Amino acid sequence: MAKRYHCPQCAKNQTHFYLLKKLAQEVRKNPANGKITWASDEWEEVWDGDALFLEVKCADCGYTAPEKDFT
């Protein structure tokens, strides 16, 4: 379902936004020095329950927040 957005910060933008999806990469680190000793080749999308974790950034003022704040 399509959702209309409205920036809660600048209160004027209703048309130009960036959709930000979070990605995660599994890594293992050396506990002594903090260096990465192994990293997965794959990046996975981060999910919030049953929905994809999505943030929205206003292209006018730069305000970034979860999608629910813009709907």
CHARMM internal coordinates of N, CA and C (Angstrom, degrees):
IC EDIT
DIST 1 N 1 CA 1.4519
DIST 1 CA 1 C 1.5249
ANGL 1 N 1 CA 1 C 109.34
DIST 1 C 2 N 1.2908
ANGL 1 CA 1 C 2 N 116.93
DIHE 1 N 1 CA 1 C 2 N 133.19
DIST 2 N 2 CA 1.4637
ANGL 1 C 2 N 2 CA 121.79
DIHE 1 CA 1 C 2 N 2 CA 179.00
DIST 2 CA 2 C 1.5277
ANGL 2 N 2 CA 2 C 109.86
DIHE 1 C 2 N 2 CA 2 C -73.48
DIST 2 C 3 N 1.3270
ANGL 2 CA 2 C 3 N 114.98
DIHE 2 N 2 CA 2 C 3 N 140.86
DIST 3 N 3 CA 1.4634
ANGL 2 C 3 N 3 CA 120.59
DIHE 2 CA 2 C 3 N 3 CA 179.66
DIST 3 CA 3 C 1.5204
ANGL 3 N 3 CA 3 C 108.86
DIHE 2 C 3 N 3 CA 3 C -120.91
DIST 3 C 4 N 1.3156
ANGL 3 CA 3 C 4 N 116.61
DIHE 3 N 3 CA 3 C 4 N 138.71
DIST 4 N 4 CA 1.4567
ANGL 3 C 4 N 4 CA 121.28
DIHE 3 CA 3 C 4 N 4 CA 175.12
DIST 4 CA 4 C 1.5182
ANGL 4 N 4 CA 4 C 108.35
DIHE 3 C 4 N 4 CA 4 C -84.87
DIST 4 C 5 N 1.3222
ANGL 4 CA 4 C 5 N 117.01
DIHE 4 N 4 CA 4 C 5 N 138.77
DIST 5 N 5 CA 1.4611
ANGL 4 C 5 N 5 CA 122.04
DIHE 4 CA 4 C 5 N 5 CA 178.46
DIST 5 CA 5 C 1.5226
ANGL 5 N 5 CA 5 C 110.04
DIHE 4 C 5 N 5 CA 5 C -109.42
DIST 5 C 6 N 1.3256
ANGL 5 CA 5 C 6 N 114.23
DIHE 5 N 5 CA 5 C 6 N 150.54
DIST 6 N 6 CA 1.4608
ANGL 5 C 6 N 6 CA 122.43
DIHE 5 CA 5 C 6 N 6 CA 174.58
DIST 6 CA 6 C 1.5134
ANGL 6 N 6 CA 6 C 106.26
DIHE 5 C 6 N 6 CA 6 C -148.08
DIST 6 C 7 N 1.3344
ANGL 6 CA 6 C 7 N 118.14
DIHE 6 N 6 CA 6 C 7 N 123.97
DIST 7 N 7 CA 1.4571
ANGL 6 C 7 N 7 CA 120.69
DIHE 6 CA 6 C 7 N 7 CA -177.93
DIST 7 CA 7 C 1.5272
ANGL 7 N 7 CA 7 C 110.47
DIHE 6 C 7 N 7 CA 7 C -68.35
DIST 7 C 8 N 1.3446
ANGL 7 CA 7 C 8 N 117.39
DIHE 7 N 7 CA 7 C 8 N 121.50
DIST 8 N 8 CA 1.4647
ANGL 7 C 8 N 8 CA 119.25
DIHE 7 CA 7 C 8 N 8 CA 179.42
DIST 8 CA 8 C 1.5173
ANGL 8 N 8 CA 8 C 113.31
DIHE 7 C 8 N 8 CA 8 C -75.32
DIST 8 C 9 N 1.3282
ANGL 8 CA 8 C 9 N 118.36
DIHE 8 N 8 CA 8 C 9 N -14.48
DIST 9 N 9 CA 1.4630
ANGL 8 C 9 N 9 CA 121.79
DIHE 8 CA 8 C 9 N 9 CA -177.65
DIST 9 CA 9 C 1.5327
ANGL 9 N 9 CA 9 C 111.53
DIHE 8 C 9 N 9 CA 9 C -86.30
DIST 9 C 10 N 1.3363
ANGL 9 CA 9 C 10 N 116.46
DIHE 9 N 9 CA 9 C 10 N -59.22
DIST 10 N 10 CA 1.4744
ANGL 9 C 10 N 10 CA 118.85
DIHE 9 CA 9 C 10 N 10 CA -176.50
DIST 10 CA 10 C 1.5291
ANGL 10 N 10 CA 10 C 112.08
DIHE 9 C 10 N 10 CA 10 C -89.47
DIST 10 C 11 N 1.3077
ANGL 10 CA 10 C 11 N 117.85
DIHE 10 N 10 CA 10 C 11 N -15.99
DIST 11 N 11 CA 1.4676
ANGL 10 C 11 N 11 CA 124.22
DIHE 10 CA 10 C 11 N 11 CA 174.24
DIST 11 CA 11 C 1.5232
ANGL 11 N 11 CA 11 C 114.68
DIHE 10 C 11 N 11 CA 11 C 60.97
DIST 11 C 12 N 1.3333
ANGL 11 CA 11 C 12 N 118.33
DIHE 11 N 11 CA 11 C 12 N 14.99
DIST 12 N 12 CA 1.4621
ANGL 11 C 12 N 12 CA 118.52
DIHE 11 CA 11 C 12 N 12 CA 178.16
DIST 12 CA 12 C 1.5215
ANGL 12 N 12 CA 12 C 112.64
DIHE 11 C 12 N 12 CA 12 C -121.45
DIST 12 C 13 N 1.3346
ANGL 12 CA 12 C 13 N 117.74
DIHE 12 N 12 CA 12 C 13 N -30.52
DIST 13 N 13 CA 1.4512
ANGL 12 C 13 N 13 CA 121.12
DIHE 12 CA 12 C 13 N 13 CA -175.56
DIST 13 CA 13 C 1.5257
ANGL 13 N 13 CA 13 C 111.16
DIHE 12 C 13 N 13 CA 13 C -77.87
DIST 13 C 14 N 1.3277
ANGL 13 CA 13 C 14 N 115.77
DIHE 13 N 13 CA 13 C 14 N 125.22
DIST 14 N 14 CA 1.4591
ANGL 13 C 14 N 14 CA 121.61
DIHE 13 CA 13 C 14 N 14 CA 175.23
DIST 14 CA 14 C 1.5309
ANGL 14 N 14 CA 14 C 110.80
DIHE 13 C 14 N 14 CA 14 C -130.78
DIST 14 C 15 N 1.3523
ANGL 14 CA 14 C 15 N 117.35
DIHE 14 N 14 CA 14 C 15 N 7.51
DIST 15 N 15 CA 1.4604
ANGL 14 C 15 N 15 CA 118.86
DIHE 14 CA 14 C 15 N 15 CA -172.12
DIST 15 CA 15 C 1.5238
ANGL 15 N 15 CA 15 C 116.09
DIHE 14 C 15 N 15 CA 15 C -130.34
DIST 15 C 16 N 1.3323
ANGL 15 CA 15 C 16 N 120.32
DIHE 15 N 15 CA 15 C 16 N -27.06
DIST 16 N 16 CA 1.4687
ANGL 15 C 16 N 16 CA 121.58
DIHE 15 CA 15 C 16 N 16 CA -169.80
DIST 16 CA 16 C 1.5248
ANGL 16 N 16 CA 16 C 110.44
DIHE 15 C 16 N 16 CA 16 C -122.56
DIST 16 C 17 N 1.3537
ANGL 16 CA 16 C 17 N 115.96
DIHE 16 N 16 CA 16 C 17 N 109.94
DIST 17 N 17 CA 1.4528
ANGL 16 C 17 N 17 CA 121.65
DIHE 16 CA 16 C 17 N 17 CA -175.59
DIST 17 CA 17 C 1.5223
ANGL 17 N 17 CA 17 C 110.33
DIHE 16 C 17 N 17 CA 17 C -140.04
DIST 17 C 18 N 1.3219
ANGL 17 CA 17 C 18 N 115.83
DIHE 17 N 17 CA 17 C 18 N 162.63
DIST 18 N 18 CA 1.4633
ANGL 17 C 18 N 18 CA 123.02
DIHE 17 CA 17 C 18 N 18 CA 170.43
DIST 18 CA 18 C 1.5171
ANGL 18 N 18 CA 18 C 107.13
DIHE 17 C 18 N 18 CA 18 C -112.34
DIST 18 C 19 N 1.3307
ANGL 18 CA 18 C 19 N 117.50
DIHE 18 N 18 CA 18 C 19 N 133.89
DIST 19 N 19 CA 1.4551
ANGL 18 C 19 N 19 CA 122.01
DIHE 18 CA 18 C 19 N 19 CA 174.63
DIST 19 CA 19 C 1.5175
ANGL 19 N 19 CA 19 C 107.38
DIHE 18 C 19 N 19 CA 19 C -98.05
DIST 19 C 20 N 1.3214
ANGL 19 CA 19 C 20 N 117.09
DIHE 19 N 19 CA 19 C 20 N 123.51
DIST 20 N 20 CA 1.4602
ANGL 19 C 20 N 20 CA 123.19
DIHE 19 CA 19 C 20 N 20 CA -175.84
DIST 20 CA 20 C 1.5223
ANGL 20 N 20 CA 20 C 110.06
DIHE 19 C 20 N 20 CA 20 C -111.28
DIST 20 C 21 N 1.3189
ANGL 20 CA 20 C 21 N 116.00
DIHE 20 N 20 CA 20 C 21 N 114.76
DIST 21 N 21 CA 1.4595
ANGL 20 C 21 N 21 CA 121.64
DIHE 20 CA 20 C 21 N 21 CA 176.21
DIST 21 CA 21 C 1.5158
ANGL 21 N 21 CA 21 C 107.85
DIHE 20 C 21 N 21 CA 21 C -100.20
DIST 21 C 22 N 1.3158
ANGL 21 CA 21 C 22 N 116.44
DIHE 21 N 21 CA 21 C 22 N 137.12
DIST 22 N 22 CA 1.4627
ANGL 21 C 22 N 22 CA 120.02
DIHE 21 CA 21 C 22 N 22 CA 179.00
DIST 22 CA 22 C 1.5212
ANGL 22 N 22 CA 22 C 109.84
DIHE 21 C 22 N 22 CA 22 C -89.24
DIST 22 C 23 N 1.3312
ANGL 22 CA 22 C 23 N 114.92
DIHE 22 N 22 CA 22 C 23 N 138.84
DIST 23 N 23 CA 1.4504
ANGL 22 C 23 N 23 CA 122.48
DIHE 22 CA 22 C 23 N 23 CA 177.01
DIST 23 CA 23 C 1.5161
ANGL 23 N 23 CA 23 C 109.27
DIHE 22 C 23 N 23 CA 23 C -121.27
DIST 23 C 24 N 1.3371
ANGL 23 CA 23 C 24 N 116.39
DIHE 23 N 23 CA 23 C 24 N 147.31
DIST 24 N 24 CA 1.4542
ANGL 23 C 24 N 24 CA 121.57
DIHE 23 CA 23 C 24 N 24 CA 179.99
DIST 24 CA 24 C 1.5247
ANGL 24 N 24 CA 24 C 109.43
DIHE 23 C 24 N 24 CA 24 C -125.67
DIST 24 C 25 N 1.3361
ANGL 24 CA 24 C 25 N 115.70
DIHE 24 N 24 CA 24 C 25 N 144.02
DIST 25 N 25 CA 1.4580
ANGL 24 C 25 N 25 CA 122.57
DIHE 24 CA 24 C 25 N 25 CA 176.54
DIST 25 CA 25 C 1.5245
ANGL 25 N 25 CA 25 C 107.21
DIHE 24 C 25 N 25 CA 25 C -127.24
DIST 25 C 26 N 1.3351
ANGL 25 CA 25 C 26 N 115.87
DIHE 25 N 25 CA 25 C 26 N 129.33
DIST 26 N 26 CA 1.4592
ANGL 25 C 26 N 26 CA 120.11
DIHE 25 CA 25 C 26 N 26 CA 177.76
DIST 26 CA 26 C 1.5250
ANGL 26 N 26 CA 26 C 109.22
DIHE 25 C 26 N 26 CA 26 C -75.96
DIST 26 C 27 N 1.3441
ANGL 26 CA 26 C 27 N 116.42
DIHE 26 N 26 CA 26 C 27 N 132.32
DIST 27 N 27 CA 1.4645
ANGL 26 C 27 N 27 CA 121.82
DIHE 26 CA 26 C 27 N 27 CA 177.87
DIST 27 CA 27 C 1.5285
ANGL 27 N 27 CA 27 C 109.18
DIHE 26 C 27 N 27 CA 27 C -136.80
DIST 27 C 28 N 1.3256
ANGL 27 CA 27 C 28 N 114.91
DIHE 27 N 27 CA 27 C 28 N 158.55
DIST 28 N 28 CA 1.4681
ANGL 27 C 28 N 28 CA 121.87
DIHE 27 CA 27 C 28 N 28 CA 171.94
DIST 28 CA 28 C 1.5150
ANGL 28 N 28 CA 28 C 106.88
DIHE 27 C 28 N 28 CA 28 C -124.66
DIST 28 C 29 N 1.3489
ANGL 28 CA 28 C 29 N 115.35
DIHE 28 N 28 CA 28 C 29 N 136.96
DIST 29 N 29 CA 1.4605
ANGL 28 C 29 N 29 CA 120.43
DIHE 28 CA 28 C 29 N 29 CA -175.72
DIST 29 CA 29 C 1.5235
ANGL 29 N 29 CA 29 C 111.04
DIHE 28 C 29 N 29 CA 29 C -121.31
DIST 29 C 30 N 1.3030
ANGL 29 CA 29 C 30 N 114.63
DIHE 29 N 29 CA 29 C 30 N 150.93
DIST 30 N 30 CA 1.4603
ANGL 29 C 30 N 30 CA 121.72
DIHE 29 CA 29 C 30 N 30 CA 174.02
DIST 30 CA 30 C 1.5275
ANGL 30 N 30 CA 30 C 107.32
DIHE 29 C 30 N 30 CA 30 C -74.72
DIST 30 C 31 N 1.3464
ANGL 30 CA 30 C 31 N 118.90
DIHE 30 N 30 CA 30 C 31 N 121.74
DIST 31 N 31 CA 1.4676
ANGL 30 C 31 N 31 CA 120.31
DIHE 30 CA 30 C 31 N 31 CA -176.65
DIST 31 CA 31 C 1.5251
ANGL 31 N 31 CA 31 C 113.09
DIHE 30 C 31 N 31 CA 31 C -67.80
DIST 31 C 32 N 1.3158
ANGL 31 CA 31 C 32 N 117.99
DIHE 31 N 31 CA 31 C 32 N -21.59
DIST 32 N 32 CA 1.4610
ANGL 31 C 32 N 32 CA 120.26
DIHE 31 CA 31 C 32 N 32 CA -177.78
DIST 32 CA 32 C 1.5200
ANGL 32 N 32 CA 32 C 112.70
DIHE 31 C 32 N 32 CA 32 C -78.72
DIST 32 C 33 N 1.3479
ANGL 32 CA 32 C 33 N 116.82
DIHE 32 N 32 CA 32 C 33 N -40.95
DIST 33 N 33 CA 1.4658
ANGL 32 C 33 N 33 CA 118.28
DIHE 32 CA 32 C 33 N 33 CA -174.77
DIST 33 CA 33 C 1.5358
ANGL 33 N 33 CA 33 C 113.78
DIHE 32 C 33 N 33 CA 33 C -121.56
DIST 33 C 34 N 1.3278
ANGL 33 CA 33 C 34 N 118.22
DIHE 33 N 33 CA 33 C 34 N -6.12
DIST 34 N 34 CA 1.4581
ANGL 33 C 34 N 34 CA 121.27
DIHE 33 CA 33 C 34 N 34 CA 176.98
DIST 34 CA 34 C 1.5136
ANGL 34 N 34 CA 34 C 115.39
DIHE 33 C 34 N 34 CA 34 C 80.90
DIST 34 C 35 N 1.3300
ANGL 34 CA 34 C 35 N 118.10
DIHE 34 N 34 CA 34 C 35 N 1.79
DIST 35 N 35 CA 1.4612
ANGL 34 C 35 N 35 CA 120.75
DIHE 34 CA 34 C 35 N 35 CA 179.93
DIST 35 CA 35 C 1.5221
ANGL 35 N 35 CA 35 C 110.57
DIHE 34 C 35 N 35 CA 35 C -74.54
DIST 35 C 36 N 1.3278
ANGL 35 CA 35 C 36 N 115.38
DIHE 35 N 35 CA 35 C 36 N 144.07
DIST 36 N 36 CA 1.4553
ANGL 35 C 36 N 36 CA 120.86
DIHE 35 CA 35 C 36 N 36 CA 177.04
DIST 36 CA 36 C 1.5193
ANGL 36 N 36 CA 36 C 108.63
DIHE 35 C 36 N 36 CA 36 C -72.71
DIST 36 C 37 N 1.3437
ANGL 36 CA 36 C 37 N 115.93
DIHE 36 N 36 CA 36 C 37 N 125.29
DIST 37 N 37 CA 1.4682
ANGL 36 C 37 N 37 CA 120.71
DIHE 36 CA 36 C 37 N 37 CA 179.82
DIST 37 CA 37 C 1.5263
ANGL 37 N 37 CA 37 C 111.58
DIHE 36 C 37 N 37 CA 37 C -100.82
DIST 37 C 38 N 1.3361
ANGL 37 CA 37 C 38 N 117.30
DIHE 37 N 37 CA 37 C 38 N -20.56
DIST 38 N 38 CA 1.4543
ANGL 37 C 38 N 38 CA 121.83
DIHE 37 CA 37 C 38 N 38 CA 178.19
DIST 38 CA 38 C 1.5172
ANGL 38 N 38 CA 38 C 108.10
DIHE 37 C 38 N 38 CA 38 C -154.60
DIST 38 C 39 N 1.3328
ANGL 38 CA 38 C 39 N 116.59
DIHE 38 N 38 CA 38 C 39 N 141.53
DIST 39 N 39 CA 1.4594
ANGL 38 C 39 N 39 CA 121.58
DIHE 38 CA 38 C 39 N 39 CA 176.60
DIST 39 CA 39 C 1.5212
ANGL 39 N 39 CA 39 C 108.88
DIHE 38 C 39 N 39 CA 39 C -139.28
DIST 39 C 40 N 1.3081
ANGL 39 CA 39 C 40 N 116.14
DIHE 39 N 39 CA 39 C 40 N 135.01
DIST 40 N 40 CA 1.4592
ANGL 39 C 40 N 40 CA 121.55
DIHE 39 CA 39 C 40 N 40 CA 177.38
DIST 40 CA 40 C 1.5294
ANGL 40 N 40 CA 40 C 109.00
DIHE 39 C 40 N 40 CA 40 C -65.53
DIST 40 C 41 N 1.3167
ANGL 40 CA 40 C 41 N 116.57
DIHE 40 N 40 CA 40 C 41 N 146.60
DIST 41 N 41 CA 1.4574
ANGL 40 C 41 N 41 CA 121.14
DIHE 40 CA 40 C 41 N 41 CA 176.19
DIST 41 CA 41 C 1.5220
ANGL 41 N 41 CA 41 C 111.96
DIHE 40 C 41 N 41 CA 41 C -78.08
DIST 41 C 42 N 1.3255
ANGL 41 CA 41 C 42 N 116.17
DIHE 41 N 41 CA 41 C 42 N -16.35
DIST 42 N 42 CA 1.4585
ANGL 41 C 42 N 42 CA 120.63
DIHE 41 CA 41 C 42 N 42 CA -175.66
DIST 42 CA 42 C 1.5318
ANGL 42 N 42 CA 42 C 111.61
DIHE 41 C 42 N 42 CA 42 C -103.26
DIST 42 C 43 N 1.3070
ANGL 42 CA 42 C 43 N 113.77
DIHE 42 N 42 CA 42 C 43 N 143.33
DIST 43 N 43 CA 1.4617
ANGL 42 C 43 N 43 CA 121.43
DIHE 42 CA 42 C 43 N 43 CA 172.69
DIST 43 CA 43 C 1.5200
ANGL 43 N 43 CA 43 C 107.29
DIHE 42 C 43 N 43 CA 43 C -108.42
DIST 43 C 44 N 1.3295
ANGL 43 CA 43 C 44 N 117.39
DIHE 43 N 43 CA 43 C 44 N 138.00
DIST 44 N 44 CA 1.4528
ANGL 43 C 44 N 44 CA 122.23
DIHE 43 CA 43 C 44 N 44 CA -178.71
DIST 44 CA 44 C 1.5235
ANGL 44 N 44 CA 44 C 110.36
DIHE 43 C 44 N 44 CA 44 C -116.05
DIST 44 C 45 N 1.3311
ANGL 44 CA 44 C 45 N 115.95
DIHE 44 N 44 CA 44 C 45 N 144.39
DIST 45 N 45 CA 1.4550
ANGL 44 C 45 N 45 CA 120.19
DIHE 44 CA 44 C 45 N 45 CA 175.19
DIST 45 CA 45 C 1.5255
ANGL 45 N 45 CA 45 C 109.29
DIHE 44 C 45 N 45 CA 45 C -69.64
DIST 45 C 46 N 1.3147
ANGL 45 CA 45 C 46 N 116.96
DIHE 45 N 45 CA 45 C 46 N 143.99
DIST 46 N 46 CA 1.4559
ANGL 45 C 46 N 46 CA 122.40
DIHE 45 CA 45 C 46 N 46 CA 179.43
DIST 46 CA 46 C 1.5314
ANGL 46 N 46 CA 46 C 108.18
DIHE 45 C 46 N 46 CA 46 C -92.20
DIST 46 C 47 N 1.3077
ANGL 46 CA 46 C 47 N 115.07
DIHE 46 N 46 CA 46 C 47 N 128.97
DIST 47 N 47 CA 1.4648
ANGL 46 C 47 N 47 CA 121.18
DIHE 46 CA 46 C 47 N 47 CA -178.88
DIST 47 CA 47 C 1.5144
ANGL 47 N 47 CA 47 C 110.03
DIHE 46 C 47 N 47 CA 47 C -109.73
DIST 47 C 48 N 1.3150
ANGL 47 CA 47 C 48 N 116.09
DIHE 47 N 47 CA 47 C 48 N 144.45
DIST 48 N 48 CA 1.4606
ANGL 47 C 48 N 48 CA 123.73
DIHE 47 CA 47 C 48 N 48 CA 176.53
DIST 48 CA 48 C 1.5245
ANGL 48 N 48 CA 48 C 107.05
DIHE 47 C 48 N 48 CA 48 C -111.32
DIST 48 C 49 N 1.3185
ANGL 48 CA 48 C 49 N 116.28
DIHE 48 N 48 CA 48 C 49 N 90.81
DIST 49 N 49 CA 1.4641
ANGL 48 C 49 N 49 CA 119.99
DIHE 48 CA 48 C 49 N 49 CA -173.63
DIST 49 CA 49 C 1.5178
ANGL 49 N 49 CA 49 C 108.91
DIHE 48 C 49 N 49 CA 49 C 72.01
DIST 49 C 50 N 1.3336
ANGL 49 CA 49 C 50 N 117.05
DIHE 49 N 49 CA 49 C 50 N -119.30
DIST 50 N 50 CA 1.4600
ANGL 49 C 50 N 50 CA 120.82
DIHE 49 CA 49 C 50 N 50 CA -179.36
DIST 50 CA 50 C 1.5271
ANGL 50 N 50 CA 50 C 112.66
DIHE 49 C 50 N 50 CA 50 C -101.45
DIST 50 C 51 N 1.3349
ANGL 50 CA 50 C 51 N 117.83
DIHE 50 N 50 CA 50 C 51 N 4.18
DIST 51 N 51 CA 1.4651
ANGL 50 C 51 N 51 CA 121.30
DIHE 50 CA 50 C 51 N 51 CA -178.78
DIST 51 CA 51 C 1.5297
ANGL 51 N 51 CA 51 C 110.28
DIHE 50 C 51 N 51 CA 51 C -117.51
DIST 51 C 52 N 1.3165
ANGL 51 CA 51 C 52 N 115.40
DIHE 51 N 51 CA 51 C 52 N 147.21
DIST 52 N 52 CA 1.4587
ANGL 51 C 52 N 52 CA 121.29
DIHE 51 CA 51 C 52 N 52 CA 176.48
DIST 52 CA 52 C 1.5232
ANGL 52 N 52 CA 52 C 109.34
DIHE 51 C 52 N 52 CA 52 C -64.66
DIST 52 C 53 N 1.3594
ANGL 52 CA 52 C 53 N 116.52
DIHE 52 N 52 CA 52 C 53 N 132.69
DIST 53 N 53 CA 1.4637
ANGL 52 C 53 N 53 CA 119.84
DIHE 52 CA 52 C 53 N 53 CA 178.29
DIST 53 CA 53 C 1.5203
ANGL 53 N 53 CA 53 C 108.04
DIHE 52 C 53 N 53 CA 53 C -68.86
DIST 53 C 54 N 1.3155
ANGL 53 CA 53 C 54 N 116.53
DIHE 53 N 53 CA 53 C 54 N 118.01
DIST 54 N 54 CA 1.4551
ANGL 53 C 54 N 54 CA 121.88
DIHE 53 CA 53 C 54 N 54 CA -174.77
DIST 54 CA 54 C 1.5195
ANGL 54 N 54 CA 54 C 109.81
DIHE 53 C 54 N 54 CA 54 C -133.79
DIST 54 C 55 N 1.3286
ANGL 54 CA 54 C 55 N 115.97
DIHE 54 N 54 CA 54 C 55 N 131.01
DIST 55 N 55 CA 1.4551
ANGL 54 C 55 N 55 CA 120.88
DIHE 54 CA 54 C 55 N 55 CA 172.87
DIST 55 CA 55 C 1.5224
ANGL 55 N 55 CA 55 C 107.90
DIHE 54 C 55 N 55 CA 55 C -115.66
DIST 55 C 56 N 1.3165
ANGL 55 CA 55 C 56 N 115.78
DIHE 55 N 55 CA 55 C 56 N 156.77
DIST 56 N 56 CA 1.4528
ANGL 55 C 56 N 56 CA 122.22
DIHE 55 CA 55 C 56 N 56 CA 179.66
DIST 56 CA 56 C 1.5192
ANGL 56 N 56 CA 56 C 107.83
DIHE 55 C 56 N 56 CA 56 C -121.08
DIST 56 C 57 N 1.3395
ANGL 56 CA 56 C 57 N 116.16
DIHE 56 N 56 CA 56 C 57 N 137.83
DIST 57 N 57 CA 1.4573
ANGL 56 C 57 N 57 CA 121.73
DIHE 56 CA 56 C 57 N 57 CA 176.79
DIST 57 CA 57 C 1.5244
ANGL 57 N 57 CA 57 C 108.39
DIHE 56 C 57 N 57 CA 57 C -119.82
DIST 57 C 58 N 1.3120
ANGL 57 CA 57 C 58 N 116.13
DIHE 57 N 57 CA 57 C 58 N 127.17
DIST 58 N 58 CA 1.4625
ANGL 57 C 58 N 58 CA 121.26
DIHE 57 CA 57 C 58 N 58 CA 177.12
DIST 58 CA 58 C 1.5255
ANGL 58 N 58 CA 58 C 108.89
DIHE 57 C 58 N 58 CA 58 C -70.30
DIST 58 C 59 N 1.3205
ANGL 58 CA 58 C 59 N 117.24
DIHE 58 N 58 CA 58 C 59 N 127.36
DIST 59 N 59 CA 1.4572
ANGL 58 C 59 N 59 CA 121.27
DIHE 58 CA 58 C 59 N 59 CA -179.52
DIST 59 CA 59 C 1.5270
ANGL 59 N 59 CA 59 C 111.86
DIHE 58 C 59 N 59 CA 59 C -75.94
DIST 59 C 60 N 1.3278
ANGL 59 CA 59 C 60 N 118.14
DIHE 59 N 59 CA 59 C 60 N -13.00
DIST 60 N 60 CA 1.4672
ANGL 59 C 60 N 60 CA 120.65
DIHE 59 CA 59 C 60 N 60 CA 179.31
DIST 60 CA 60 C 1.5300
ANGL 60 N 60 CA 60 C 112.11
DIHE 59 C 60 N 60 CA 60 C -88.72
DIST 60 C 61 N 1.3472
ANGL 60 CA 60 C 61 N 116.86
DIHE 60 N 60 CA 60 C 61 N -51.93
DIST 61 N 61 CA 1.4720
ANGL 60 C 61 N 61 CA 119.19
DIHE 60 CA 60 C 61 N 61 CA -174.53
DIST 61 CA 61 C 1.5277
ANGL 61 N 61 CA 61 C 113.44
DIHE 60 C 61 N 61 CA 61 C -107.66
DIST 61 C 62 N 1.3452
ANGL 61 CA 61 C 62 N 117.92
DIHE 61 N 61 CA 61 C 62 N -12.39
DIST 62 N 62 CA 1.4532
ANGL 61 C 62 N 62 CA 121.09
DIHE 61 CA 61 C 62 N 62 CA 177.75
DIST 62 CA 62 C 1.5182
ANGL 62 N 62 CA 62 C 114.89
DIHE 61 C 62 N 62 CA 62 C 86.60
DIST 62 C 63 N 1.3256
ANGL 62 CA 62 C 63 N 117.78
DIHE 62 N 62 CA 62 C 63 N 1.72
DIST 63 N 63 CA 1.4628
ANGL 62 C 63 N 63 CA 121.08
DIHE 62 CA 62 C 63 N 63 CA 179.44
DIST 63 CA 63 C 1.5318
ANGL 63 N 63 CA 63 C 109.60
DIHE 62 C 63 N 63 CA 63 C -63.40
DIST 63 C 64 N 1.3344
ANGL 63 CA 63 C 64 N 116.65
DIHE 63 N 63 CA 63 C 64 N 133.84
DIST 64 N 64 CA 1.4632
ANGL 63 C 64 N 64 CA 122.21
DIHE 63 CA 63 C 64 N 64 CA -179.79
DIST 64 CA 64 C 1.5305
ANGL 64 N 64 CA 64 C 108.88
DIHE 63 C 64 N 64 CA 64 C -125.55
DIST 64 C 65 N 1.3443
ANGL 64 CA 64 C 65 N 115.20
DIHE 64 N 64 CA 64 C 65 N 134.01
DIST 65 N 65 CA 1.4599
ANGL 64 C 65 N 65 CA 120.52
DIHE 64 CA 64 C 65 N 65 CA -179.71
DIST 65 CA 65 C 1.5227
ANGL 65 N 65 CA 65 C 108.52
DIHE 64 C 65 N 65 CA 65 C -159.86
DIST 65 C 66 N 1.3436
ANGL 65 CA 65 C 66 N 117.44
DIHE 65 N 65 CA 65 C 66 N 168.23
DIST 66 N 66 CA 1.4525
ANGL 65 C 66 N 66 CA 119.61
DIHE 65 CA 65 C 66 N 66 CA 174.95
DIST 66 CA 66 C 1.5323
ANGL 66 N 66 CA 66 C 111.29
DIHE 65 C 66 N 66 CA 66 C -57.99
DIST 66 C 67 N 1.3229
ANGL 66 CA 66 C 67 N 115.35
DIHE 66 N 66 CA 66 C 67 N 152.02
DIST 67 N 67 CA 1.4712
ANGL 66 C 67 N 67 CA 120.52
DIHE 66 CA 66 C 67 N 67 CA -176.29
DIST 67 CA 67 C 1.5174
ANGL 67 N 67 CA 67 C 112.62
DIHE 66 C 67 N 67 CA 67 C -54.06
DIST 67 C 68 N 1.3309
ANGL 67 CA 67 C 68 N 117.54
DIHE 67 N 67 CA 67 C 68 N -35.60
DIST 68 N 68 CA 1.4858
ANGL 67 C 68 N 68 CA 120.14
DIHE 67 CA 67 C 68 N 68 CA -177.18
DIST 68 CA 68 C 1.5287
ANGL 68 N 68 CA 68 C 111.97
DIHE 67 C 68 N 68 CA 68 C -60.14
DIST 68 C 69 N 1.3242
ANGL 68 CA 68 C 69 N 117.66
DIHE 68 N 68 CA 68 C 69 N -27.58
DIST 69 N 69 CA 1.4711
ANGL 68 C 69 N 69 CA 120.71
DIHE 68 CA 68 C 69 N 69 CA 179.14
DIST 69 CA 69 C 1.5227
ANGL 69 N 69 CA 69 C 112.45
DIHE 68 C 69 N 69 CA 69 C -71.69
DIST 69 C 70 N 1.3276
ANGL 69 CA 69 C 70 N 117.50
DIHE 69 N 69 CA 69 C 70 N -21.16
DIST 70 N 70 CA 1.4591
ANGL 69 C 70 N 70 CA 121.86
DIHE 69 CA 69 C 70 N 70 CA -178.22
DIST 70 CA 70 C 1.5309
ANGL 70 N 70 CA 70 C 113.00
DIHE 69 C 70 N 70 CA 70 C -96.67
DIST 70 C 71 N 1.3382
ANGL 70 CA 70 C 71 N 117.77
DIHE 70 N 70 CA 70 C 71 N -8.98
DIST 71 N 71 CA 1.4657
ANGL 70 C 71 N 71 CA 119.70
DIHE 70 CA 70 C 71 N 71 CA -177.36
DIST 71 CA 71 C 1.5016
ANGL 71 N 71 CA 71 C 111.57
DIHE 70 C 71 N 71 CA 71 C -99.56
END
COOR INIT
IC SEED 1 N 1 CA 1 C
IC BUILD
